[in-house]
Amino acid sequence: MKTWHWIALGILTVISLVLEFVFLADYDSHWWNAIPGFYIYWGFLSCVVIIYVSKWLGKLFIFRSEEYYDR
């Protein structure tokens, strides 16, 4: 990337952070924002669900029996 891309990205990041802290500092829009560590647990649970669903889909659509290629 060119230098001006990085400068523009940095400026936008700083503006975004300032606006978030100025306008949303004491704003809890949802009840789960009040739970400490909620997004840590939510992210971990989501990863576990993705793993198990992908394993299930793999067994359902991709897995073949041992005799499949002998036919």
Backbone atoms as SQL, in Angstrom:
CREATE TABLE atoms (id INTEGER PRIMARY KEY, chain TEXT, resi INTEGER, resn TEXT, atom TEXT, x REAL, y REAL, z REAL);
INSERT INTO atoms VALUES
  (1, 'A', 1, 'MET', 'N', 0.837, -1.183, 0.000),
  (2, 'A', 1, 'MET', 'CA', 0.000, 0.000, 0.000),
  (3, 'A', 1, 'MET', 'C', 0.879, 1.243, 0.000),
  (4, 'A', 2, 'LYS', 'N', 0.338, 2.265, -0.562),
  (5, 'A', 2, 'LYS', 'CA', 1.075, 3.520, -0.611),
  (6, 'A', 2, 'LYS', 'C', 1.008, 4.215, 0.747),
  (7, 'A', 3, 'THR', 'N', 1.912, 5.131, 0.936),
  (8, 'A', 3, 'THR', 'CA', 2.011, 5.829, 2.216),
  (9, 'A', 3, 'THR', 'C', 0.730, 6.577, 2.552),
  (10, 'A', 4, 'TRP', 'N', 0.122, 7.196, 1.566),
  (11, 'A', 4, 'TRP', 'CA', -1.075, 7.978, 1.857),
  (12, 'A', 4, 'TRP', 'C', -2.242, 7.082, 2.251),
  (13, 'A', 5, 'HIS', 'N', -2.241, 5.817, 1.818),
  (14, 'A', 5, 'HIS', 'CA', -3.274, 4.884, 2.268),
  (15, 'A', 5, 'HIS', 'C', -3.160, 4.653, 3.777),
  (16, 'A', 6, 'TRP', 'N', -1.926, 4.457, 4.248),
  (17, 'A', 6, 'TRP', 'CA', -1.708, 4.223, 5.675),
  (18, 'A', 6, 'TRP', 'C', -2.055, 5.463, 6.494),
  (19, 'A', 7, 'ILE', 'N', -1.732, 6.626, 5.963),
  (20, 'A', 7, 'ILE', 'CA', -2.061, 7.868, 6.668),
  (21, 'A', 7, 'ILE', 'C', -3.571, 8.038, 6.761),
  (22, 'A', 8, 'ALA', 'N', -4.278, 7.806, 5.659),
  (23, 'A', 8, 'ALA', 'CA', -5.738, 7.920, 5.660),
  (24, 'A', 8, 'ALA', 'C', -6.360, 6.897, 6.606),
  (25, 'A', 9, 'LEU', 'N', -5.833, 5.674, 6.612),
  (26, 'A', 9, 'LEU', 'CA', -6.348, 4.642, 7.506),
  (27, 'A', 9, 'LEU', 'C', -6.128, 5.022, 8.966),
  (28, 'A', 10, 'GLY', 'N', -4.970, 5.574, 9.275),
  (29, 'A', 10, 'GLY', 'CA', -4.685, 6.020, 10.639),
  (30, 'A', 10, 'GLY', 'C', -5.603, 7.145, 11.077),
  (31, 'A', 11, 'ILE', 'N', -5.835, 8.100, 10.193),
  (32, 'A', 11, 'ILE', 'CA', -6.726, 9.219, 10.511),
  (33, 'A', 11, 'ILE', 'C', -8.144, 8.726, 10.747),
  (34, 'A', 12, 'LEU', 'N', -8.632, 7.840, 9.899),
  (35, 'A', 12, 'LEU', 'CA', -9.975, 7.292, 10.077),
  (36, 'A', 12, 'LEU', 'C', -10.097, 6.490, 11.370),
  (37, 'A', 13, 'THR', 'N', -9.056, 5.765, 11.732),
  (38, 'A', 13, 'THR', 'CA', -9.073, 5.005, 12.979),
  (39, 'A', 13, 'THR', 'C', -9.147, 5.933, 14.184),
  (40, 'A', 14, 'VAL', 'N', -8.351, 6.976, 14.179),
  (41, 'A', 14, 'VAL', 'CA', -8.362, 7.931, 15.290),
  (42, 'A', 14, 'VAL', 'C', -9.715, 8.626, 15.381),
  (43, 'A', 15, 'ILE', 'N', -10.269, 9.046, 14.255),
  (44, 'A', 15, 'ILE', 'CA', -11.587, 9.692, 14.254),
  (45, 'A', 15, 'ILE', 'C', -12.644, 8.742, 14.793),
  (46, 'A', 16, 'SER', 'N', -12.594, 7.486, 14.379),
  (47, 'A', 16, 'SER', 'CA', -13.564, 6.496, 14.849),
  (48, 'A', 16, 'SER', 'C', -13.473, 6.291, 16.357),
  (49, 'A', 17, 'LEU', 'N', -12.258, 6.189, 16.870),
  (50, 'A', 17, 'LEU', 'CA', -12.086, 6.009, 18.314),
  (51, 'A', 17, 'LEU', 'C', -12.572, 7.222, 19.097),
  (52, 'A', 18, 'VAL', 'N', -12.247, 8.417, 18.617),
  (53, 'A', 18, 'VAL', 'CA', -12.681, 9.634, 19.306),
  (54, 'A', 18, 'VAL', 'C', -14.200, 9.724, 19.314),
  (55, 'A', 19, 'LEU', 'N', -14.830, 9.468, 18.185),
  (56, 'A', 19, 'LEU', 'CA', -16.288, 9.537, 18.120),
  (57, 'A', 19, 'LEU', 'C', -16.943, 8.499, 19.022),
  (58, 'A', 20, 'GLU', 'N', -16.358, 7.315, 19.096),
  (59, 'A', 20, 'GLU', 'CA', -16.936, 6.282, 19.957),
  (60, 'A', 20, 'GLU', 'C', -16.858, 6.681, 21.424),
  (61, 'A', 21, 'PHE', 'N', -15.721, 7.212, 21.849),
  (62, 'A', 21, 'PHE', 'CA', -15.583, 7.593, 23.250),
  (63, 'A', 21, 'PHE', 'C', -16.378, 8.845, 23.595),
  (64, 'A', 22, 'VAL', 'N', -16.568, 9.741, 22.647),
  (65, 'A', 22, 'VAL', 'CA', -17.312, 10.968, 22.919),
  (66, 'A', 22, 'VAL', 'C', -18.810, 10.699, 22.969),
  (67, 'A', 23, 'PHE', 'N', -19.327, 9.947, 22.013),
  (68, 'A', 23, 'PHE', 'CA', -20.770, 9.782, 21.908),
  (69, 'A', 23, 'PHE', 'C', -21.305, 8.521, 22.577),
  (70, 'A', 24, 'LEU', 'N', -20.502, 7.497, 22.749),
  (71, 'A', 24, 'LEU', 'CA', -20.998, 6.236, 23.293),
  (72, 'A', 24, 'LEU', 'C', -20.326, 5.851, 24.605),
  (73, 'A', 25, 'ALA', 'N', -19.786, 6.808, 25.345),
  (74, 'A', 25, 'ALA', 'CA', -19.028, 6.491, 26.552),
  (75, 'A', 25, 'ALA', 'C', -19.894, 5.817, 27.621),
  (76, 'A', 26, 'ASP', 'N', -21.068, 6.330, 27.904),
  (77, 'A', 26, 'ASP', 'CA', -21.935, 5.770, 28.945),
  (78, 'A', 26, 'ASP', 'C', -23.186, 5.132, 28.362),
  (79, 'A', 27, 'TYR', 'N', -23.080, 4.635, 27.176),
  (80, 'A', 27, 'TYR', 'CA', -24.256, 4.120, 26.485),
  (81, 'A', 27, 'TYR', 'C', -24.189, 2.601, 26.416),
  (82, 'A', 28, 'ASP', 'N', -25.081, 1.940, 27.141),
  (83, 'A', 28, 'ASP', 'CA', -25.221, 0.489, 27.042),
  (84, 'A', 28, 'ASP', 'C', -26.480, 0.204, 26.244),
  (85, 'A', 29, 'SER', 'N', -26.296, -0.165, 24.997),
  (86, 'A', 29, 'SER', 'CA', -27.444, -0.346, 24.128),
  (87, 'A', 29, 'SER', 'C', -28.145, -1.672, 24.359),
  (88, 'A', 30, 'HIS', 'N', -27.444, -2.651, 24.915),
  (89, 'A', 30, 'HIS', 'CA', -28.040, -3.967, 25.120),
  (90, 'A', 30, 'HIS', 'C', -27.670, -4.486, 26.500),
  (91, 'A', 31, 'TRP', 'N', -28.461, -5.403, 27.013),
  (92, 'A', 31, 'TRP', 'CA', -28.231, -5.923, 28.361),
  (93, 'A', 31, 'TRP', 'C', -26.941, -6.709, 28.463),
  (94, 'A', 32, 'TRP', 'N', -26.512, -7.340, 27.367),
  (95, 'A', 32, 'TRP', 'CA', -25.307, -8.165, 27.449),
  (96, 'A', 32, 'TRP', 'C', -24.030, -7.337, 27.521),
  (97, 'A', 33, 'ASN', 'N', -24.106, -6.063, 27.214),
  (98, 'A', 33, 'ASN', 'CA', -22.923, -5.210, 27.352),
  (99, 'A', 33, 'ASN', 'C', -22.551, -4.986, 28.813),
  (100, 'A', 34, 'ALA', 'N', -23.497, -5.233, 29.734),
  (101, 'A', 34, 'ALA', 'CA', -23.230, -5.056, 31.157),
  (102, 'A', 34, 'ALA', 'C', -22.571, -6.289, 31.776),
  (103, 'A', 35, 'ILE', 'N', -22.506, -7.408, 31.066),
  (104, 'A', 35, 'ILE', 'CA', -21.896, -8.634, 31.586),
  (105, 'A', 35, 'ILE', 'C', -20.390, -8.572, 31.339),
  (106, 'A', 36, 'PRO', 'N', -19.588, -8.655, 32.401),
  (107, 'A', 36, 'PRO', 'CA', -18.130, -8.611, 32.205),
  (108, 'A', 36, 'PRO', 'C', -17.637, -9.836, 31.437),
  (109, 'A', 37, 'GLY', 'N', -16.851, -9.606, 30.407),
  (110, 'A', 37, 'GLY', 'CA', -16.283, -10.704, 29.631),
  (111, 'A', 37, 'GLY', 'C', -17.267, -11.393, 28.715),
  (112, 'A', 38, 'PHE', 'N', -18.396, -10.778, 28.443),
  (113, 'A', 38, 'PHE', 'CA', -19.417, -11.436, 27.615),
  (114, 'A', 38, 'PHE', 'C', -18.881, -11.795, 26.239),
  (115, 'A', 39, 'TYR', 'N', -18.164, -10.890, 25.609),
  (116, 'A', 39, 'TYR', 'CA', -17.704, -11.139, 24.244),
  (117, 'A', 39, 'TYR', 'C', -16.597, -12.191, 24.196),
  (118, 'A', 40, 'ILE', 'N', -15.868, -12.366, 25.294),
  (119, 'A', 40, 'ILE', 'CA', -14.882, -13.446, 25.358),
  (120, 'A', 40, 'ILE', 'C', -15.602, -14.786, 25.310),
  (121, 'A', 41, 'TYR', 'N', -16.617, -14.929, 26.163),
  (122, 'A', 41, 'TYR', 'CA', -17.370, -16.189, 26.208),
  (123, 'A', 41, 'TYR', 'C', -18.147, -16.414, 24.918),
  (124, 'A', 42, 'TRP', 'N', -18.721, -15.364, 24.388),
  (125, 'A', 42, 'TRP', 'CA', -19.483, -15.467, 23.144),
  (126, 'A', 42, 'TRP', 'C', -18.585, -15.905, 21.986),
  (127, 'A', 43, 'GLY', 'N', -17.401, -15.339, 21.902),
  (128, 'A', 43, 'GLY', 'CA', -16.462, -15.716, 20.848),
  (129, 'A', 43, 'GLY', 'C', -16.011, -17.157, 20.981),
  (130, 'A', 44, 'PHE', 'N', -15.707, -17.594, 22.211),
  (131, 'A', 44, 'PHE', 'CA', -15.285, -18.978, 22.422),
  (132, 'A', 44, 'PHE', 'C', -16.407, -19.945, 22.070),
  (133, 'A', 45, 'LEU', 'N', -17.615, -19.664, 22.535),
  (134, 'A', 45, 'LEU', 'CA', -18.756, -20.532, 22.232),
  (135, 'A', 45, 'LEU', 'C', -19.031, -20.567, 20.732),
  (136, 'A', 46, 'SER', 'N', -18.913, -19.441, 20.069),
  (137, 'A', 46, 'SER', 'CA', -19.131, -19.395, 18.619),
  (138, 'A', 46, 'SER', 'C', -18.108, -20.240, 17.880),
  (139, 'A', 47, 'CYS', 'N', -16.852, -20.192, 18.313),
  (140, 'A', 47, 'CYS', 'CA', -15.817, -21.020, 17.676),
  (141, 'A', 47, 'CYS', 'C', -16.104, -22.499, 17.861),
  (142, 'A', 48, 'VAL', 'N', -16.529, -22.886, 19.059),
  (143, 'A', 48, 'VAL', 'CA', -16.857, -24.291, 19.320),
  (144, 'A', 48, 'VAL', 'C', -18.021, -24.732, 18.438),
  (145, 'A', 49, 'VAL', 'N', -19.040, -23.893, 18.322),
  (146, 'A', 49, 'VAL', 'CA', -20.194, -24.227, 17.475),
  (147, 'A', 49, 'VAL', 'C', -19.768, -24.355, 16.018),
  (148, 'A', 50, 'ILE', 'N', -18.933, -23.453, 15.528),
  (149, 'A', 50, 'ILE', 'CA', -18.459, -23.529, 14.144),
  (150, 'A', 50, 'ILE', 'C', -17.703, -24.825, 13.902),
  (151, 'A', 51, 'ILE', 'N', -16.869, -25.226, 14.852),
  (152, 'A', 51, 'ILE', 'CA', -16.103, -26.467, 14.695),
  (153, 'A', 51, 'ILE', 'C', -17.027, -27.670, 14.619),
  (154, 'A', 52, 'TYR', 'N', -17.971, -27.770, 15.544),
  (155, 'A', 52, 'TYR', 'CA', -18.848, -28.941, 15.553),
  (156, 'A', 52, 'TYR', 'C', -19.802, -28.965, 14.361),
  (157, 'A', 53, 'VAL', 'N', -20.304, -27.824, 13.948),
  (158, 'A', 53, 'VAL', 'CA', -21.185, -27.787, 12.774),
  (159, 'A', 53, 'VAL', 'C', -20.410, -28.157, 11.517),
  (160, 'A', 54, 'SER', 'N', -19.177, -27.685, 11.389),
  (161, 'A', 54, 'SER', 'CA', -18.390, -28.033, 10.202),
  (162, 'A', 54, 'SER', 'C', -18.027, -29.513, 10.195),
  (163, 'A', 55, 'LYS', 'N', -17.750, -30.092, 11.357),
  (164, 'A', 55, 'LYS', 'CA', -17.487, -31.534, 11.414),
  (165, 'A', 55, 'LYS', 'C', -18.736, -32.320, 11.022),
  (166, 'A', 56, 'TRP', 'N', -19.885, -31.878, 11.498),
  (167, 'A', 56, 'TRP', 'CA', -21.141, -32.555, 11.171),
  (168, 'A', 56, 'TRP', 'C', -21.431, -32.462, 9.672),
  (169, 'A', 57, 'LEU', 'N', -21.233, -31.268, 9.098),
  (170, 'A', 57, 'LEU', 'CA', -21.461, -31.107, 7.664),
  (171, 'A', 57, 'LEU', 'C', -20.464, -31.928, 6.850),
  (172, 'A', 58, 'GLY', 'N', -19.223, -32.012, 7.317),
  (173, 'A', 58, 'GLY', 'CA', -18.227, -32.829, 6.631),
  (174, 'A', 58, 'GLY', 'C', -18.606, -34.290, 6.631),
  (175, 'A', 59, 'LYS', 'N', -19.087, -34.785, 7.756),
  (176, 'A', 59, 'LYS', 'CA', -19.514, -36.184, 7.824),
  (177, 'A', 59, 'LYS', 'C', -20.759, -36.416, 6.974),
  (178, 'A', 60, 'LEU', 'N', -21.610, -35.431, 6.910),
  (179, 'A', 60, 'LEU', 'CA', -22.863, -35.580, 6.173),
  (180, 'A', 60, 'LEU', 'C', -22.646, -35.558, 4.661),
  (181, 'A', 61, 'PHE', 'N', -21.788, -34.661, 4.168),
  (182, 'A', 61, 'PHE', 'CA', -21.657, -34.479, 2.724),
  (183, 'A', 61, 'PHE', 'C', -20.351, -35.005, 2.127),
  (184, 'A', 62, 'ILE', 'N', -19.279, -35.049, 2.887),
  (185, 'A', 62, 'ILE', 'CA', -17.975, -35.391, 2.326),
  (186, 'A', 62, 'ILE', 'C', -17.556, -36.817, 2.646),
  (187, 'A', 63, 'PHE', 'N', -17.799, -37.252, 3.849),
  (188, 'A', 63, 'PHE', 'CA', -17.342, -38.566, 4.288),
  (189, 'A', 63, 'PHE', 'C', -17.977, -39.679, 3.454),
  (190, 'A', 64, 'ARG', 'N', -17.157, -40.640, 3.070),
  (191, 'A', 64, 'ARG', 'CA', -17.629, -41.821, 2.342),
  (192, 'A', 64, 'ARG', 'C', -17.206, -43.067, 3.104),
  (193, 'A', 65, 'SER', 'N', -17.949, -44.132, 2.956),
  (194, 'A', 65, 'SER', 'CA', -17.599, -45.376, 3.637),
  (195, 'A', 65, 'SER', 'C', -16.320, -45.960, 3.036),
  (196, 'A', 66, 'GLU', 'N', -15.737, -46.927, 3.730),
  (197, 'A', 66, 'GLU', 'CA', -14.486, -47.525, 3.258),
  (198, 'A', 66, 'GLU', 'C', -14.680, -48.293, 1.958),
  (199, 'A', 67, 'GLU', 'N', -15.855, -48.799, 1.708),
  (200, 'A', 67, 'GLU', 'CA', -16.122, -49.570, 0.499),
  (201, 'A', 67, 'GLU', 'C', -16.520, -48.700, -0.693),
  (202, 'A', 68, 'TYR', 'N', -16.582, -47.405, -0.519),
  (203, 'A', 68, 'TYR', 'CA', -17.067, -46.512, -1.570),
  (204, 'A', 68, 'TYR', 'C', -16.220, -46.609, -2.840),
  (205, 'A', 69, 'TYR', 'N', -14.901, -46.652, -2.706),
  (206, 'A', 69, 'TYR', 'CA', -14.028, -46.660, -3.882),
  (207, 'A', 69, 'TYR', 'C', -13.795, -48.063, -4.433),
  (208, 'A', 70, 'ASP', 'N', -14.201, -49.083, -3.703),
  (209, 'A', 70, 'ASP', 'CA', -14.022, -50.460, -4.167),
  (210, 'A', 70, 'ASP', 'C', -15.139, -50.902, -5.101),
  (211, 'A', 71, 'ARG', 'N', -16.163, -50.149, -5.211),
  (212, 'A', 71, 'ARG', 'CA', -17.312, -50.547, -6.044),
  (213, 'A', 71, 'ARG', 'C', -17.022, -50.398, -7.500);
